[in-house]
Amino acid sequence: MSELRCACNHCSCTIDANAAQQGTKAYCCEACASGHRNGEHCRMPDCDCAGAVQPNETSVDNALDETFPASDPISP
């Protein structure tokens, strides 16, 4: 019998009685179902799918610096 996998793209967990349903997809936990929106970790301790989903904070900071260069004048 085949095991059902979590619908989170980076998760390798299987679905059990604690599954969270969202539409037609089943996730291993609420964190995966919400897309790790607030940085919540997967309920399985050996799974690091939240780290793969969340952007690196320094990358976000660098992108903001590149988007708004200091040489641009402020709009009136």
Backbone as XML, in Angstrom:
<?xml version="1.0"?>
<chain id="A" units="angstrom">
  <residue number="1" name="MET">
    <atom name="N" x="0.844" y="-1.184" z="0.000"/>
    <atom name="CA" x="0.000" y="0.000" z="0.000"/>
    <atom name="C" x="0.890" y="1.249" z="0.000"/>
  </residue>
  <residue number="2" name="SER">
    <atom name="N" x="0.593" y="2.196" z="-0.835"/>
    <atom name="CA" x="1.427" y="3.390" z="-0.943"/>
    <atom name="C" x="1.021" y="4.417" z="0.118"/>
  </residue>
  <residue number="3" name="GLU">
    <atom name="N" x="2.022" y="5.144" z="0.628"/>
    <atom name="CA" x="1.774" y="6.176" z="1.626"/>
    <atom name="C" x="1.507" y="7.497" z="0.922"/>
  </residue>
  <residue number="4" name="LEU">
    <atom name="N" x="0.630" y="8.295" z="1.470"/>
    <atom name="CA" x="0.362" y="9.613" z="0.921"/>
    <atom name="C" x="1.410" y="10.587" z="1.441"/>
  </residue>
  <residue number="5" name="ARG">
    <atom name="N" x="1.943" y="11.395" z="0.545"/>
    <atom name="CA" x="2.959" y="12.392" z="0.895"/>
    <atom name="C" x="2.305" y="13.751" z="1.108"/>
  </residue>
  <residue number="6" name="CYS">
    <atom name="N" x="2.952" y="14.549" z="1.912"/>
    <atom name="CA" x="2.507" y="15.920" z="2.175"/>
    <atom name="C" x="2.573" y="16.718" z="0.875"/>
  </residue>
  <residue number="7" name="ALA">
    <atom name="N" x="1.614" y="17.611" z="0.668"/>
    <atom name="CA" x="1.563" y="18.406" z="-0.563"/>
    <atom name="C" x="2.544" y="19.577" z="-0.545"/>
  </residue>
  <residue number="8" name="CYS">
    <atom name="N" x="3.201" y="19.843" z="0.585"/>
    <atom name="CA" x="4.224" y="20.890" z="0.667"/>
    <atom name="C" x="5.379" y="20.482" z="-0.250"/>
  </residue>
  <residue number="9" name="ASN">
    <atom name="N" x="5.785" y="21.356" z="-1.151"/>
    <atom name="CA" x="6.786" y="21.004" z="-2.167"/>
    <atom name="C" x="8.117" y="20.536" z="-1.604"/>
  </residue>
  <residue number="10" name="HIS">
    <atom name="N" x="8.514" y="21.056" z="-0.451"/>
    <atom name="CA" x="9.829" y="20.734" z="0.095"/>
    <atom name="C" x="9.762" y="19.699" z="1.212"/>
  </residue>
  <residue number="11" name="CYS">
    <atom name="N" x="8.596" y="19.200" z="1.518"/>
    <atom name="CA" x="8.386" y="18.280" z="2.636"/>
    <atom name="C" x="8.446" y="16.833" z="2.151"/>
  </residue>
  <residue number="12" name="SER">
    <atom name="N" x="9.019" y="15.979" z="2.977"/>
    <atom name="CA" x="9.086" y="14.557" z="2.629"/>
    <atom name="C" x="8.262" y="13.720" z="3.597"/>
  </residue>
  <residue number="13" name="CYS">
    <atom name="N" x="7.425" y="14.354" z="4.402"/>
    <atom name="CA" x="6.626" y="13.664" z="5.413"/>
    <atom name="C" x="5.435" y="12.947" z="4.782"/>
  </residue>
  <residue number="14" name="THR">
    <atom name="N" x="4.928" y="11.984" z="5.505"/>
    <atom name="CA" x="3.733" y="11.272" z="5.065"/>
    <atom name="C" x="2.519" y="11.816" z="5.813"/>
  </residue>
  <residue number="15" name="ILE">
    <atom name="N" x="1.362" y="11.589" z="5.244"/>
    <atom name="CA" x="0.104" y="12.048" z="5.827"/>
    <atom name="C" x="-0.380" y="10.993" z="6.816"/>
  </residue>
  <residue number="16" name="ASP">
    <atom name="N" x="-0.821" y="11.458" z="7.994"/>
    <atom name="CA" x="-1.390" y="10.548" z="8.982"/>
    <atom name="C" x="-2.692" y="11.134" z="9.521"/>
  </residue>
  <residue number="17" name="ALA">
    <atom name="N" x="-3.120" y="10.701" z="10.673"/>
    <atom name="CA" x="-4.387" y="11.163" z="11.251"/>
    <atom name="C" x="-4.368" y="12.648" z="11.599"/>
  </residue>
  <residue number="18" name="ASN">
    <atom name="N" x="-3.189" y="13.258" z="11.738"/>
    <atom name="CA" x="-3.073" y="14.675" z="12.069"/>
    <atom name="C" x="-3.022" y="15.571" z="10.831"/>
  </residue>
  <residue number="19" name="ALA">
    <atom name="N" x="-3.369" y="15.050" z="9.679"/>
    <atom name="CA" x="-3.266" y="15.792" z="8.420"/>
    <atom name="C" x="-4.159" y="17.028" z="8.411"/>
  </residue>
  <residue number="20" name="ALA">
    <atom name="N" x="-3.655" y="18.059" z="7.753"/>
    <atom name="CA" x="-4.429" y="19.287" z="7.552"/>
    <atom name="C" x="-4.881" y="19.311" z="6.105"/>
  </residue>
  <residue number="21" name="GLN">
    <atom name="N" x="-6.143" y="19.482" z="5.891"/>
    <atom name="CA" x="-6.723" y="19.491" z="4.550"/>
    <atom name="C" x="-6.905" y="20.932" z="4.100"/>
  </residue>
  <residue number="22" name="GLN">
    <atom name="N" x="-6.479" y="21.234" z="2.878"/>
    <atom name="CA" x="-6.702" y="22.559" z="2.306"/>
    <atom name="C" x="-7.115" y="22.354" z="0.853"/>
  </residue>
  <residue number="23" name="GLY">
    <atom name="N" x="-8.384" y="22.559" z="0.592"/>
    <atom name="CA" x="-8.903" y="22.268" z="-0.742"/>
    <atom name="C" x="-8.831" y="20.772" z="-1.000"/>
  </residue>
  <residue number="24" name="THR">
    <atom name="N" x="-8.207" y="20.397" z="-2.096"/>
    <atom name="CA" x="-8.069" y="18.976" z="-2.423"/>
    <atom name="C" x="-6.717" y="18.416" z="-1.991"/>
  </residue>
  <residue number="25" name="LYS">
    <atom name="N" x="-5.893" y="19.229" z="-1.364"/>
    <atom name="CA" x="-4.556" y="18.795" z="-0.970"/>
    <atom name="C" x="-4.499" y="18.496" z="0.516"/>
  </residue>
  <residue number="26" name="ALA">
    <atom name="N" x="-3.685" y="17.509" z="0.870"/>
    <atom name="CA" x="-3.486" y="17.130" z="2.267"/>
    <atom name="C" x="-2.046" y="17.429" z="2.665"/>
  </residue>
  <residue number="27" name="TYR">
    <atom name="N" x="-1.878" y="18.002" z="3.835"/>
    <atom name="CA" x="-0.567" y="18.373" z="4.359"/>
    <atom name="C" x="-0.350" y="17.663" z="5.689"/>
  </residue>
  <residue number="28" name="CYS">
    <atom name="N" x="0.908" y="17.457" z="6.050"/>
    <atom name="CA" x="1.204" y="16.739" z="7.292"/>
    <atom name="C" x="0.888" y="17.575" z="8.527"/>
  </residue>
  <residue number="29" name="CYS">
    <atom name="N" x="0.846" y="18.909" z="8.397"/>
    <atom name="CA" x="0.560" y="19.780" z="9.538"/>
    <atom name="C" x="0.065" y="21.138" z="9.052"/>
  </residue>
  <residue number="30" name="GLU">
    <atom name="N" x="-0.418" y="21.951" z="9.977"/>
    <atom name="CA" x="-0.913" y="23.287" z="9.643"/>
    <atom name="C" x="0.183" y="24.195" z="9.095"/>
  </residue>
  <residue number="31" name="ALA">
    <atom name="N" x="1.408" y="24.036" z="9.588"/>
    <atom name="CA" x="2.515" y="24.874" z="9.105"/>
    <atom name="C" x="2.728" y="24.672" z="7.607"/>
  </residue>
  <residue number="32" name="CYS">
    <atom name="N" x="2.717" y="23.437" z="7.168"/>
    <atom name="CA" x="2.883" y="23.154" z="5.736"/>
    <atom name="C" x="1.674" y="23.645" z="4.945"/>
  </residue>
  <residue number="33" name="ALA">
    <atom name="N" x="0.486" y="23.486" z="5.512"/>
    <atom name="CA" x="-0.733" y="23.923" z="4.826"/>
    <atom name="C" x="-0.747" y="25.431" z="4.619"/>
  </residue>
  <residue number="34" name="SER">
    <atom name="N" x="-0.158" y="26.179" z="5.555"/>
    <atom name="CA" x="-0.132" y="27.640" z="5.424"/>
    <atom name="C" x="1.067" y="28.122" z="4.624"/>
  </residue>
  <residue number="35" name="GLY">
    <atom name="N" x="1.908" y="27.207" z="4.162"/>
    <atom name="CA" x="3.082" y="27.589" z="3.383"/>
    <atom name="C" x="4.192" y="28.153" z="4.255"/>
  </residue>
  <residue number="36" name="HIS">
    <atom name="N" x="4.171" y="27.801" z="5.543"/>
    <atom name="CA" x="5.185" y="28.276" z="6.500"/>
    <atom name="C" x="5.228" y="29.807" z="6.498"/>
  </residue>
  <residue number="37" name="ARG">
    <atom name="N" x="4.062" y="30.400" z="6.391"/>
    <atom name="CA" x="3.901" y="31.845" z="6.258"/>
    <atom name="C" x="4.630" y="32.638" z="7.339"/>
  </residue>
  <residue number="38" name="ASN">
    <atom name="N" x="4.574" y="32.190" z="8.584"/>
    <atom name="CA" x="5.207" y="32.911" z="9.680"/>
    <atom name="C" x="6.478" y="32.231" z="10.161"/>
  </residue>
  <residue number="39" name="GLY">
    <atom name="N" x="7.063" y="31.390" z="9.328"/>
    <atom name="CA" x="8.306" y="30.707" z="9.681"/>
    <atom name="C" x="8.127" y="29.506" z="10.586"/>
  </residue>
  <residue number="40" name="GLU">
    <atom name="N" x="6.888" y="29.011" z="10.734"/>
    <atom name="CA" x="6.656" y="27.846" z="11.573"/>
    <atom name="C" x="7.387" y="26.647" z="10.997"/>
  </residue>
  <residue number="41" name="HIS">
    <atom name="N" x="7.870" y="25.803" z="11.879"/>
    <atom name="CA" x="8.560" y="24.590" z="11.443"/>
    <atom name="C" x="7.549" y="23.465" z="11.246"/>
  </residue>
  <residue number="42" name="CYS">
    <atom name="N" x="7.928" y="22.541" z="10.427"/>
    <atom name="CA" x="7.140" y="21.341" z="10.202"/>
    <atom name="C" x="7.054" y="20.579" z="11.526"/>
  </residue>
  <residue number="43" name="ARG">
    <atom name="N" x="5.975" y="19.836" z="11.730"/>
    <atom name="CA" x="5.812" y="19.121" z="12.995"/>
    <atom name="C" x="6.784" y="17.960" z="13.144"/>
  </residue>
  <residue number="44" name="MET">
    <atom name="N" x="7.365" y="17.513" z="12.061"/>
    <atom name="CA" x="8.341" y="16.431" z="12.130"/>
    <atom name="C" x="9.720" y="17.025" z="12.417"/>
  </residue>
  <residue number="45" name="PRO">
    <atom name="N" x="10.384" y="16.604" z="13.484"/>
    <atom name="CA" x="11.650" y="17.228" z="13.882"/>
    <atom name="C" x="12.786" y="17.084" z="12.871"/>
  </residue>
  <residue number="46" name="ASP">
    <atom name="N" x="12.779" y="16.038" z="12.073"/>
    <atom name="CA" x="13.867" y="15.839" z="11.111"/>
    <atom name="C" x="13.590" y="16.449" z="9.738"/>
  </residue>
  <residue number="47" name="CYS">
    <atom name="N" x="12.468" y="17.142" z="9.593"/>
    <atom name="CA" x="12.117" y="17.768" z="8.318"/>
    <atom name="C" x="12.469" y="19.252" z="8.361"/>
  </residue>
  <residue number="48" name="ASP">
    <atom name="N" x="13.135" y="19.748" z="7.318"/>
    <atom name="CA" x="13.527" y="21.151" z="7.265"/>
    <atom name="C" x="12.859" y="21.861" z="6.083"/>
  </residue>
  <residue number="49" name="CYS">
    <atom name="N" x="11.611" y="21.491" z="5.803"/>
    <atom name="CA" x="10.935" y="22.101" z="4.659"/>
    <atom name="C" x="10.681" y="23.590" z="4.886"/>
  </residue>
  <residue number="50" name="ALA">
    <atom name="N" x="10.522" y="24.019" z="6.122"/>
    <atom name="CA" x="10.298" y="25.444" z="6.402"/>
    <atom name="C" x="11.513" y="26.268" z="5.998"/>
  </residue>
  <residue number="51" name="GLY">
    <atom name="N" x="12.711" y="25.750" z="6.214"/>
    <atom name="CA" x="13.928" y="26.456" z="5.836"/>
    <atom name="C" x="14.066" y="26.604" z="4.332"/>
  </residue>
  <residue number="52" name="ALA">
    <atom name="N" x="13.558" y="25.628" z="3.600"/>
    <atom name="CA" x="13.641" y="25.679" z="2.143"/>
    <atom name="C" x="12.617" y="26.649" z="1.559"/>
  </residue>
  <residue number="53" name="VAL">
    <atom name="N" x="11.522" y="26.855" z="2.268"/>
    <atom name="CA" x="10.446" y="27.707" z="1.774"/>
    <atom name="C" x="10.697" y="29.175" z="2.081"/>
  </residue>
  <residue number="54" name="GLN">
    <atom name="N" x="11.173" y="29.484" z="3.279"/>
    <atom name="CA" x="11.362" y="30.861" z="3.712"/>
    <atom name="C" x="12.570" y="31.492" z="3.038"/>
  </residue>
  <residue number="55" name="PRO">
    <atom name="N" x="12.444" y="32.723" z="2.572"/>
    <atom name="CA" x="13.584" y="33.392" z="1.958"/>
    <atom name="C" x="14.616" y="33.760" z="3.019"/>
  </residue>
  <residue number="56" name="ASN">
    <atom name="N" x="15.849" y="33.794" z="2.615"/>
    <atom name="CA" x="16.917" y="34.198" z="3.507"/>
    <atom name="C" x="16.784" y="35.693" z="3.773"/>
  </residue>
  <residue number="57" name="GLU">
    <atom name="N" x="16.800" y="36.091" z="5.033"/>
    <atom name="CA" x="16.564" y="37.488" z="5.395"/>
    <atom name="C" x="17.598" y="38.428" z="4.780"/>
  </residue>
  <residue number="58" name="THR">
    <atom name="N" x="18.850" y="37.998" z="4.671"/>
    <atom name="CA" x="19.865" y="38.864" z="4.077"/>
    <atom name="C" x="19.604" y="39.064" z="2.591"/>
  </residue>
  <residue number="59" name="SER">
    <atom name="N" x="19.034" y="38.069" z="1.930"/>
    <atom name="CA" x="18.689" y="38.219" z="0.518"/>
    <atom name="C" x="17.602" y="39.262" z="0.341"/>
  </residue>
  <residue number="60" name="VAL">
    <atom name="N" x="16.646" y="39.284" z="1.251"/>
    <atom name="CA" x="15.574" y="40.267" z="1.185"/>
    <atom name="C" x="16.150" y="41.661" z="1.392"/>
  </residue>
  <residue number="61" name="ASP">
    <atom name="N" x="17.033" y="41.822" z="2.377"/>
    <atom name="CA" x="17.661" y="43.115" z="2.639"/>
    <atom name="C" x="18.457" y="43.595" z="1.431"/>
  </residue>
  <residue number="62" name="ASN">
    <atom name="N" x="19.209" y="42.705" z="0.806"/>
    <atom name="CA" x="19.998" y="43.072" z="-0.369"/>
    <atom name="C" x="19.089" y="43.479" z="-1.526"/>
  </residue>
  <residue number="63" name="ALA">
    <atom name="N" x="17.986" y="42.805" z="-1.694"/>
    <atom name="CA" x="17.063" y="43.140" z="-2.770"/>
    <atom name="C" x="16.471" y="44.527" z="-2.558"/>
  </residue>
  <residue number="64" name="LEU">
    <atom name="N" x="16.169" y="44.876" z="-1.308"/>
    <atom name="CA" x="15.644" y="46.212" z="-1.029"/>
    <atom name="C" x="16.684" y="47.280" z="-1.332"/>
  </residue>
  <residue number="65" name="ASP">
    <atom name="N" x="17.936" y="47.014" z="-0.977"/>
    <atom name="CA" x="19.003" y="47.977" z="-1.255"/>
    <atom name="C" x="19.161" y="48.197" z="-2.756"/>
  </residue>
  <residue number="66" name="GLU">
    <atom name="N" x="19.041" y="47.136" z="-3.535"/>
    <atom name="CA" x="19.210" y="47.241" z="-4.980"/>
    <atom name="C" x="17.990" y="47.872" z="-5.649"/>
  </residue>
  <residue number="67" name="THR">
    <atom name="N" x="16.829" y="47.750" z="-5.033"/>
    <atom name="CA" x="15.606" y="48.296" z="-5.601"/>
    <atom name="C" x="15.519" y="49.807" z="-5.433"/>
  </residue>
  <residue number="68" name="PHE">
    <atom name="N" x="16.005" y="50.307" z="-4.324"/>
    <atom name="CA" x="15.916" y="51.728" z="-4.015"/>
    <atom name="C" x="17.314" y="52.309" z="-3.815"/>
  </residue>
  <residue number="69" name="PRO">
    <atom name="N" x="18.010" y="52.599" z="-4.909"/>
    <atom name="CA" x="19.358" y="53.161" z="-4.763"/>
    <atom name="C" x="19.317" y="54.555" z="-4.141"/>
  </residue>
  <residue number="70" name="ALA">
    <atom name="N" x="20.348" y="54.882" z="-3.414"/>
    <atom name="CA" x="20.413" y="56.155" z="-2.700"/>
    <atom name="C" x="20.494" y="57.338" z="-3.681"/>
  </residue>
  <residue number="71" name="SER">
    <atom name="N" x="20.913" y="57.093" z="-4.912"/>
    <atom name="CA" x="21.071" y="58.200" z="-5.865"/>
    <atom name="C" x="19.743" y="58.677" z="-6.447"/>
  </residue>
  <residue number="72" name="ASP">
    <atom name="N" x="18.672" y="57.910" z="-6.289"/>
    <atom name="CA" x="17.385" y="58.320" z="-6.827"/>
    <atom name="C" x="16.784" y="59.421" z="-5.956"/>
  </residue>
  <residue number="73" name="PRO">
    <atom name="N" x="16.255" y="60.469" z="-6.572"/>
    <atom name="CA" x="15.630" y="61.534" z="-5.782"/>
    <atom name="C" x="14.305" y="61.057" z="-5.192"/>
  </residue>
  <residue number="74" name="ILE">
    <atom name="N" x="13.936" y="61.621" z="-4.079"/>
    <atom name="CA" x="12.680" y="61.299" z="-3.439"/>
    <atom name="C" x="11.563" y="61.982" z="-4.212"/>
  </residue>
  <residue number="75" name="SER">
    <atom name="N" x="10.471" y="61.262" z="-4.430"/>
    <atom name="CA" x="9.330" y="61.841" z="-5.144"/>
    <atom name="C" x="8.651" y="62.883" z="-4.279"/>
  </residue>
  <residue number="76" name="PRO">
    <atom name="N" x="8.210" y="63.993" z="-4.904"/>
    <atom name="CA" x="7.528" y="65.037" z="-4.116"/>
    <atom name="C" x="6.160" y="64.607" z="-3.665"/>
  </residue>
</chain>
